[in-house]
Amino acid sequence: MLKLFIISIFIFVSGILLSFAQTNPSHKIYQFHQSFKELEDSISQKINLENSIVYKTCENHSSFYLILENSHWKCYFIRNLVSDEQFMPDEFYGTELIVFDADSLVKTLLNNHITDIQQLSEESMSEKLTIRKKNKVINQNLPRASHDCNGTVSIYGQKNISATYRGALIESEEIHDKIPTLRIFYVTKHLLIDSVRSYSR
C-alpha cells in the first residue's frame, strides 16, 4: 500500500515538472509565468557581442536569439502566450521558450546573405519602385496593412548591423526583386519560423 502511494506521488510530481519544461535530445521547451518582456530581457543578456543574430518578428510577440556558445550556435525562441499581459492571471503561463541547436540554421541564414541587410528609408524604397517612361512617371505606393508591426534584424559581429521594416513590406513578395533587403528579411523570417514549427507542436 505504501509502495503504491509513493508511486502515485512520483507520477503526480513528474506531471507538474513536465508542465514547466519538456526536454528532448535536440531541443527543450519551457513555459514561464513571467511576461514576454521580462523573459526577453533575461535572454538578451546572453547575447555574444561578437557572434549573435536577433530577429524580432513583431514587438512583444516573438523573437529569435541565435547565439554562439562554446563554438556552437544555439537558438532561443521566445513566444508570448497571452494577448494582454496587464490582465494575465497568475496561474497562466505568460511566455514559452524553445531552445535548440542552430549550427545548420545559421549556416543557411548566412548563405541567404543575412549580413547584407541594410536600413532603407521608405522614400528611397518608393524611388526604387518608381517607373519612368517618356513624359510619364508612375509611382507605386508601398504596401500597408491595417494591423502592422515591425520586424527587426540585429547582427552582432565584426560589424554591427541593424534594420527594421514594417511587416507589410517584408511580406510583399512582389517588390522583393527591386528591394533585395526585404527579400532577405522575408526568407530569414520564414526559415526561422519553419525551424521551430516542429518543436512547438
C-alpha positions as CSV (number, residue, x, y, z in Angstrom):
1,M,0.0,0.0,0.0
2,L,2.8,2.4,0.9
3,K,4.6,1.5,-2.3
4,L,1.6,2.3,-4.4
5,F,1.2,5.6,-2.5
6,I,4.9,6.5,-3.3
7,I,4.5,5.6,-7.0
8,S,1.3,7.8,-7.1
9,I,3.2,10.8,-5.6
10,F,6.1,10.3,-8.0
11,I,3.7,10.3,-11.1
12,F,2.0,13.4,-9.7
13,V,5.3,15.4,-9.2
14,S,6.6,14.3,-12.6
15,G,3.4,15.7,-14.2
16,I,4.0,19.0,-12.5
17,L,7.6,19.2,-13.6
18,L,6.7,18.4,-17.2
19,S,4.3,21.4,-17.2
20,F,7.3,23.6,-16.7
21,A,9.7,22.0,-19.1
22,Q,9.7,19.4,-21.8
23,T,13.1,18.1,-22.9
24,N,14.3,16.3,-25.9
25,P,17.8,15.5,-27.1
26,S,17.5,18.1,-29.8
27,H,15.5,20.8,-28.0
28,K,14.0,22.0,-24.8
29,I,10.7,23.7,-24.2
30,Y,10.0,25.8,-21.1
31,Q,6.9,27.8,-20.1
32,F,7.1,30.7,-17.6
33,H,4.8,32.9,-15.6
34,Q,7.0,35.9,-16.4
35,S,5.9,38.4,-19.0
36,F,7.4,38.3,-22.5
37,K,9.4,41.5,-21.8
38,E,10.9,40.0,-18.6
39,L,12.0,36.8,-20.3
40,E,13.3,38.6,-23.4
41,D,15.4,41.0,-21.1
42,S,16.8,37.9,-19.5
43,I,17.7,36.2,-22.8
44,S,19.1,39.3,-24.3
45,Q,21.8,39.3,-21.5
46,K,23.2,36.1,-23.1
47,I,24.0,37.9,-26.4
48,N,27.5,37.3,-27.6
49,L,28.6,40.7,-28.9
50,E,31.0,39.0,-31.4
51,N,28.6,36.3,-32.8
52,S,24.8,36.8,-32.4
53,I,21.8,37.2,-34.6
54,V,18.5,38.5,-33.3
55,Y,15.2,38.6,-35.3
56,K,12.2,40.2,-33.6
57,T,9.3,39.2,-35.8
58,C,6.9,41.6,-34.0
59,E,7.3,43.7,-30.9
60,N,6.2,41.9,-27.8
61,H,5.1,38.9,-29.8
62,S,8.0,36.6,-30.7
63,S,11.8,36.8,-31.0
64,F,14.6,34.6,-32.2
65,Y,18.0,34.9,-30.5
66,L,20.8,32.9,-32.2
67,I,23.9,33.0,-30.1
68,L,27.3,31.3,-30.5
69,E,28.1,29.5,-27.3
70,N,31.2,27.2,-26.8
71,S,31.8,27.0,-30.6
72,H,28.2,26.0,-31.3
73,W,25.1,28.1,-32.2
74,K,22.0,28.0,-30.0
75,C,18.6,29.3,-30.9
76,Y,16.4,30.8,-28.1
77,F,12.9,31.3,-29.4
78,I,10.6,33.3,-27.2
79,R,6.9,33.4,-27.8
80,N,4.2,35.5,-26.0
81,L,1.3,33.2,-24.9
82,V,-1.1,35.9,-23.8
83,S,-2.7,38.7,-25.7
84,D,-2.8,41.2,-22.9
85,E,-0.1,40.9,-20.2
86,Q,-1.6,43.5,-18.0
87,F,-4.5,41.2,-17.3
88,M,-2.7,37.9,-17.2
89,P,-3.9,35.6,-14.3
90,D,-1.1,34.3,-12.1
91,E,-1.9,30.7,-12.8
92,F,-1.4,31.0,-16.6
93,Y,2.0,30.8,-18.3
94,G,2.9,34.1,-20.0
95,T,5.7,33.0,-22.3
96,E,7.2,30.0,-23.9
97,L,10.9,29.4,-24.6
98,I,12.2,26.9,-27.1
99,V,16.0,26.2,-27.1
100,F,17.7,24.1,-29.8
101,D,20.9,23.6,-31.7
102,A,21.2,26.0,-34.6
103,D,24.5,25.4,-36.4
104,S,22.9,24.4,-39.7
105,L,20.2,27.1,-39.4
106,V,22.8,29.9,-39.0
107,K,24.8,28.4,-42.0
108,T,21.6,28.6,-44.0
109,L,20.9,32.2,-42.9
110,L,24.5,33.2,-43.9
111,N,24.0,31.6,-47.3
112,N,20.9,33.7,-47.6
113,H,23.1,36.8,-47.2
114,I,21.6,37.9,-43.9
115,T,24.7,40.0,-43.3
116,D,23.8,42.1,-46.4
117,I,20.7,43.6,-44.8
118,Q,20.6,47.4,-44.8
119,Q,18.2,50.0,-43.5
120,L,16.5,51.9,-46.3
121,S,14.1,54.8,-45.8
122,E,10.6,54.5,-47.2
123,E,11.3,57.4,-49.5
124,S,14.3,55.6,-51.1
125,M,12.2,52.4,-51.4
126,S,9.4,54.4,-53.1
127,E,12.1,55.7,-55.5
128,K,13.2,52.2,-56.4
129,L,9.6,51.3,-57.3
130,T,9.1,54.4,-59.5
131,I,8.7,53.7,-63.2
132,R,9.9,56.4,-65.6
133,K,8.7,56.4,-69.2
134,K,8.6,59.1,-71.9
135,N,6.9,62.1,-70.4
136,K,5.4,59.8,-67.7
137,V,6.2,58.9,-64.1
138,I,4.4,56.1,-62.4
139,N,4.6,55.9,-58.6
140,Q,3.8,52.6,-56.9
141,N,2.6,53.0,-53.3
142,L,4.4,51.0,-50.6
143,P,2.2,48.2,-49.2
144,R,0.4,48.9,-45.9
145,A,-1.7,46.8,-43.5
146,S,-4.3,47.9,-41.0
147,H,-2.7,45.8,-38.3
148,D,1.0,46.1,-38.9
149,C,4.1,45.6,-36.7
150,N,7.8,45.9,-37.2
151,G,10.3,43.2,-37.9
152,T,13.9,43.9,-36.8
153,V,17.1,42.1,-37.5
154,S,20.2,42.8,-35.4
155,I,23.6,41.2,-36.1
156,Y,26.5,41.4,-33.7
157,G,29.9,40.6,-35.1
158,Q,32.9,42.1,-36.9
159,K,30.4,44.9,-37.8
160,N,27.1,45.5,-36.1
161,I,24.1,45.7,-38.4
162,S,20.5,46.5,-37.6
163,A,17.4,47.2,-39.7
164,T,13.7,47.5,-39.1
165,Y,10.8,47.3,-41.6
166,R,7.1,47.1,-41.4
167,G,5.6,43.6,-41.7
168,A,3.6,44.6,-44.7
169,L,6.8,45.5,-46.6
170,I,8.5,42.3,-45.5
171,E,5.6,40.1,-46.7
172,S,5.1,41.8,-50.1
173,E,6.9,39.4,-52.4
174,E,6.1,41.4,-55.5
175,I,8.6,44.2,-54.5
176,H,11.4,41.9,-53.4
177,D,13.2,41.9,-56.8
178,K,13.5,45.7,-56.6
179,I,14.3,45.8,-52.9
180,P,16.5,42.8,-52.1
181,T,16.9,43.6,-48.4
182,L,13.2,43.0,-48.0
183,R,13.6,39.6,-49.6
184,I,16.4,38.7,-47.2
185,F,14.1,39.7,-44.3
186,Y,11.2,37.6,-45.7
187,V,13.3,34.5,-46.3
188,T,15.0,34.8,-42.9
189,K,11.7,35.2,-41.1
190,H,10.2,32.1,-42.7
191,L,13.4,30.0,-42.3
192,L,13.3,30.8,-38.6
193,I,9.5,30.1,-38.2
194,D,9.9,26.8,-40.0
195,S,12.8,25.8,-37.8
196,V,10.6,25.9,-34.6
197,R,7.4,24.7,-36.1
198,S,8.1,21.0,-35.5
199,Y,9.2,21.7,-31.9
200,S,6.1,23.7,-30.9
201,R,3.5,21.1,-31.9
